Amino acid sequence: MGLAIVHSRARVGVHAPEVRVEVHLAGGLPAMSIVGLPEAAVREAKDRVRAAILCAQFEFPARRITINLAPADLPKNGGRFDLAIALGILAASGQLSKDALDGWEFIGELALTGEIRAVDGVLAAAVAAGQAKRKLLVAPANGFEAALAADVEVRTARTLLEVCAALDARKELPRAQPRQCVPGRQPDLTDVRGQTQARRALEIAAAGAHHLLFVGPPGSGKTLLASRLCGILPEAGDAEALESAIIRSVSGHGLDPTRWRQRPFRNPHHTASAVALVGGGSDPRPGEISLAHNGVLFLDELPEWSRHALEVLREPMESGCVTISRAARQCEYPARFQLVAAMNPCPCGWAGDPSGRCLCNDEMIRRYRARISGPLMERIDLHVEVPRLAPSLLRNDAVPSESSAVVRERVIRARGLQEARGATNARMDQAQTYAWCVLTSSDSALLERAVESLQLSARSLHRILRVARTIADLAGSEAIRTPHLTEAIGYRRLERGRERTAA
């Protein structure tokens, strides 16, 4: 009787729980069975492993082989356990030392020739292996990604034969090295002409991590402005960048190891479904809101999105995570994104334009704006009008605007003040809001009058306070002054627009 235990990792959401591959050889008719809640791709591993062992010139034991993937209640999918199963069979049959497997974790799919193929979600597995104080062996194609994890030794091997030679101390496997991160060129704010108020709102949004809505006619620069937000955000820290990279790794879209530190900018089409936004599927994968974690989610033509797709954004905008529940499993993905949305003011797009070309009546405008629910609009901190520019402002010889680098310095200083308080302004809880957004008695009365006049909810009131706090931080002020508060109130554009339409 032979028994061997090999360590590997599954993929569940953004986590990589440990899986013990237990291989038992017993007498009886030759047979091979895999237990432990394996899916089809895992059950098919018996054929891939058999061919790989034979091609590596090892003997495949003609005995009854039982393979248990523990814990048994954890679903297993994909070919990521092939390498661990093959090494377990070789160790249980005495062709490989069992002691050599101690302190290692193995992840990789086997080709029939014994070649080790890459799998997804390796970065999460590398982080977990480092926390467990074990070394990790992966395919060469996964090496650059796995090497991004700190405090873990990652080795790569091309074939099963190379792995066995290394475990027998007959060969030294190369250590995985991360590729040099190449800073990508971000679109610059210098390209934006005019739009002083929209640029100001973009800076406030970046400084406090606030959600932002641009409202304006076609071609006024809404998309141009939104694409510049990532360029004025502070550089992602190691923990933030690693979180975003892990989500990209498990998404199935692949991870570029040379750009893993860049903040994501996601721009899905308005025909995307609710599942595409939040994630899901029989094998749950992260959606657009999770792929935008620690970055920007841009939704253009907001009223053209389906109502159901937009409503699924409400909970993640508050909680910063999304839970996908299925009959057999439940996955939780982080989704702390910064929403930037754009819309036209009416169906034809020209309401309020001085040219008078808009042909929409009040009822058409009301129905158009009603496609976006009130609760969703309350969660957007800044509502900004982006008017059509005069042709003279678009000339090549017009005075250029401030660059992203200049604005980014002010944003970084404001973020530094917020870090000292313990949270970015948009993510302050109720207690922090009351503690850091203190108003004078006259300003409190001003805010109360504005709330009554605009018929705002308590959520909108607190968001006005947080935006005012960000404006004060940009000004370097310890206290919120009257100009900061009045500017914050002015950014509740849509409520005022609905009031005028109803009137």
N, C-alpha and C positions, 0 to 999 in steps of 0.2 A: 504494500500500500504506500502511495506517495501523496504528499500534500505540500502545496506551495502557496504563498500569499504575496500578491503584487499590488502596489498602490497606484491608483489612477484618480481621475477627476471627471465628474459629470458636468453638465451645463444646465443650470436652472436659473432663468432670468440673467442677472448680472453676477450671480454667484457660481462658485465651482465647488460643490460639496464633495467630500472625499468618498471614493468608492474602493472597497477592498475586493480585489479579484482573487477568489479562492478556487484553486484548481485541485481536484481530487482524482487520483487514479486508482481504480479497483479492478479486480478480476472479473471475468465474464466476457460475453460477446463484445467485440469492438463496437463502440457507440460513443457519441459525443452530444451532450445536452447542456444548454445554458439556461439557468434559472436566475430569478431576481428582477422580475418585471422588465425583461428586455423587449424592445420594439423590433420591427422586422429587420432593420439594418443591422441590429446587434445580433439577432439570431442567425443572420447570414454570415456572421464572422467565422463560423466553424469551417466554411468552405474556403474563405480567404486565408485563414490561419493555416489550414492543412497544406494548401499549395505553397504558401510562403515558407513553412518549415522544410518542406521537401526540396524546394528550390535552393534553400540555404545549405543543403547537404546534411541536414540533421535527420534523425529517425523520428517518424511520427508514431507514437506508441499505439500498438494494436491492443488497447485495453478499453475498459469502460471509463470515459472521462466525464466528470461532472464539474461544471464551472458555475460558481455562485457569485453574483455581483451584489455585494452587500453595501448598504442596507437594502433589503428586499422591497421595501415600499417606495423607493425612489425610482421614478421612471428613468430609463436609460435609452438613449437614441444615438444614431450615427455610428460611424466606424472608429470612434476615438479610443475604444477599449481593445482594438485588435492587437496592438503591440504588447500590452500588458497580458492578454490571454496567451499569446504565443510564448512569452517569456515564462509564464506560469506553467505551461505544459512542459517546456524544456527543463525547468527546475524540478518539477514534480517527478519527471522521468529520470532524473540524475544526470542529464546532459549539461546542466548549468548549476553552479553553486547557488544554493538558497541564500547563503550569507551575503553573496554579492548583491542581492536585491535590496538589502537593508539600506535605508536612508535615501531611496530613490523613488520618484514617481514617473510614470511613463504614459505619454499620450501620443497617439498616432494611428492612422489607418494603414493597413498593409495592402499592397498590391499583390497579385499572384506571384510575382517575381521576388517578393521579399522587400521591395522598395517601400520606404516609409513616406506616406503622403500627409499633407497638411490638413488640419481640421480648424473649425472656427472656435472662438471663445478661449484661445490659449492664454491671452493676457490675464484673464480672471483666474485661470488655473495657476499661472506663475505666481501671482500675488498670494494665492492661498497656499501654494507649496512653500513659499518663503515664510509664511506665518507658521507653518507646521515644521519648519527647520529641516526640510528635505530638499534634495537636488531634483531637478526636472530634466527629462530628456524628451525632445520633440524633433519633428522633421526640420530640415534646413530652411524650408520655406516659412516655418513658424518661428525661426530663431530670432529674427530682428524684432518681431512683435513681443515675444516672451522676454527678451532682454530689457524691455522698458521697465519691467518690475524691479524694484530695488530689493536688496537683501535676499536674493535667491541665485543660486548657481544653476545656469541653464546650459546644457550641452546639446549638440545636434548630431544626428547620425543619418546616413542615407539609406542604409539597409538593415535588416534584422541581423545579418551576419556581422556587421560592424558593431552593433550593440553587444552581441555575445562576446566578441573579441575584447571589447572594452571592459565588460564585466569580469572576464577572465584575466584582466590586467595584461593583455597582449597588444593593446592598442590604446592610444590616447585620443579621446574624442575632442573636437574643437569646441571651445566655449562660445556661446552665442554673444554677439556684440551688437548693440543698437546702432542703427544708422544715424548719421548726423542730421539733426533737425534743421530743415531749411526754412527760414522765415519767408512766408509767402507775402507777396505784395498786396496790400489791402487798398481798395478804392479810397481816394483822398477827398476830403471835404472841399478842397480847393476847386474841384470840378463843379461844385454847386454854386450857381450865381444867384444873387438876391436871396429871397426867402429867409429873411433875418429871424422872424418869429419861429419858423419851423426848425432852423438851425439851433436856436436857443432851446426849444423843446427837446431836440435830439440830445443836446448836451445835458440837460436836466435828467432825461431818461437814462443816459449812460452813467451819470454820477450817482443816482439812487436806485438803479435797477428797476425803473418803473416801466409799466406797459404803456404803449403809445399808439395813437390812432391819427393818421393823416386823412383829412377830408379835403378834396379839391378836384377841379376839372381834369380831364385827360391831358397828359403831357405837361403837367405843372411841376413835376419833379418828385412825386411821392416815392416811387420806387428808387430813384436816384438817391434820395435822402436815406431811405431804409438800408440800402446796401452799404452805407458809410458808417453804420453804427458800430460794427465790429472793430473798425479801425480806430475808434476813440475809447474803446473799453480797455481797462487795465489788462495786462498780460495775465493769462491764467496761471495760477500757482500749480505746484507739482501735484497736489491732491486733486484739484479741479481737473487738470489736464488728464490725469490717470483715470478719473471717473468717466470722462467723456470718451476716452480711448477704449475703455472696457465695453461701453455700450456699443460703440462702433464695431468692436471685435465680435460681439455676440449677435450682431444684427444680420450677419450673412452678407453684408455689402463689402466687407474687407476693410482693412485698416492700413493707411499709408504711414509707415513708421517715421517718415521724414517730415510729416506735418501734424504729428499728434498733439503738439502744444497749441495749435491754433484753435481759437474759439469757433464752434460750428455756426454756420449760417444756413438755415434750412428754408427753402422757398417752395413748398408744395403747390401743385396746381389746384385751382378751386373746385375741380371735379373729384378731388380725393375724398374717400369715404371716411367715416368715423373710425373704422378699424385701421385704416392707413395712418390716421393721426395718433391714436392711442396705442396701437399695436394689437397683436392677437394672432389668430390662426390656431390650427390644431396643435402645432408646435409653436408656442407663443414666441413672438419676436417683438422687439421694441418698435414703436411707431415714430412718427415725425417729432412729436413733442419730447420724446426721450432722446432722440438723436440730436435735438437742439439743447440738451441739458448743458448748463453753464454757458450757453450761447444765445443766439437770436432765432426766433421763429417768425418768419415774415409771411403774412397772409394777405395777398393782393386781392382786389375786388371782393371785399368782405361780404357784401350783401348777396353775392352770387354763390356763396357756399351754401350747402344744404343746412337747414336749421339743426338737424340732428348732429351733423359733424361739428358745428360750432358749439353746441351745448355741452359736448363732452370735454371742452376746454375748461369749464368752470371750476371743477374740483381740483384738477392739477394746478391751476393758476393760484389757488389758495394753499394747497398742501405741499406742492413741489414733488409729488410722486403720483404714480398711477398703478393700480392693482388690476391685473387681468386674471379673471377667475374662469376656469374651465371645469368640466365634470371631473377630470382626473388630476388636475393640478392647479396651482395658483402661483402667479409670478408678480413680483413687484419691481417696477423700474423707476429710477429717479427721473424727474421731469421738471427741474427748476429752470425754466426757460424765461427769456424776456420777449414778450409778444410785441411785434410791430405790425400793425394792420393799416391797410389803405382802402379807401372807398371814394366813389364819386358822390356829390351831394344830392343827386337825383338820377332817375333812369337815363336821361340823355347826357348827364354829366355837367350841365352848364348852369345849374341854379345859382343865382347870385352873381353871375358874371356880368360885368358892366356892358358887354355887348348886347345883352338882352336876347340872346339866341335861344334861351331855354323855353320850351313849349310845354313843360310839365305843369299840371295844376297842383294845388295843395294836397288833394287826395292821393294823387300818384306819388308825390314825394313822401307822404305819410306812410303809404303801403311799402314803399321802397325801404325806408328807414326801419320800419317795423319788422323787417326780415331779421334784424339783429335784436335779440331780446334785451330787455332792460337789465336783468341781472348780469349778463355778460358785459354790457357797456359800463356798469358800475365798477367792474373789476379792472377797467382800463383807466389808468391814472390821468393821462394827458390826451385831450382832444384838441387837435390843432388844424386850423384851416390853412391850406396851401393854395393861394390864389394864382391865377395865370399871370405870368410876368410880362412886362412891356418888352418889346423887341430890342430896345436900346440896352437893356440889362444883359442881353445874351450875346452881345458882340464879343469878338475875340480880344479886342483891346480894352474890355471892361476891367475895372479894378478887381483883382482876384480876392477871394475871401480867405479867412484864416485857414491854415492847413490842419489836418487831423492831428498832427504832432502837437501843435499849440493847444488845441482844445483838450487833447488827451492829458496834458500836464495838469490842467485845472481839474479834470475828472479824477485823476489819481490823488490829488490833494484832498478833494472832497471825500473820496472813498477812504482815505487814511483816517479822517475824523470819524467816520462811521465804524471802521474796524476797532477804533479805540472804545467805542460805545458797545461793541459786541455784535452788531448786525447791520446790514445795509438797510437804508431807510424803508424801502418797499417791503422788506421782510420783517420789520419790527412787529412784535406781537402787541396785544392790547396794553399790557403793563408798560412796555418800552415806549409805546406811543404817548401814553400819559406822562411818562417820566421825562422824555426828551423833546416833546412838542408842546411846551408850555407857552400860553399866550397871555398877554396883558388883558385886563378887564375890558378895555375898549375894543381890542382885537377879537376877543371872545364874542362880544356883542355884534361886531361886524360879521363874523362867521355865522352866527345864529341867524342874522337877517338874510344872509346869502342862502343858507340852507332852506329857510322858509320861502324865500322868493323863488328859488329854483326847484323847490320841492325835492330836495335830495334826501337820500337815505342815510342811516348811521354809517354804513360802509363807505359811502361817498365822502361823508364828513371826515372820517379817519384818513382816507386817502388824500384829501386836501391837506390835512395836517402833515402827512409824511412828505408830500411834494413840497410844502412850504419849508420843511426842515432841510430838504435837499437844496433848495434855492438859498437858504441861509448858509449852508455848508459851502456852496460855491462862492458865496460872498465872503467867507471867512468869519461869519458872525456866530457868536455863541448862542444868541437868542434869536427867536423868530420875530422879525420886525413887520410893521404894517405893509411895506412894499412887497415883502416876501409872501405874505398871506394873500394880498390882493392878486398878485400874479398867479398864485396857485389856484385861486377861485376862478380866474379867467380861463383856465385850461379845462373847465367842465363844459366844453362847447356843445356837445350833443344835447345835454339837458336844456340848454338855452334855445337850441335850434328847434327842439320838439315843442317847447313852449310857444315859440313864435308861430310854428305851423298850426298848432291847435287854436291859437288866437285868430 
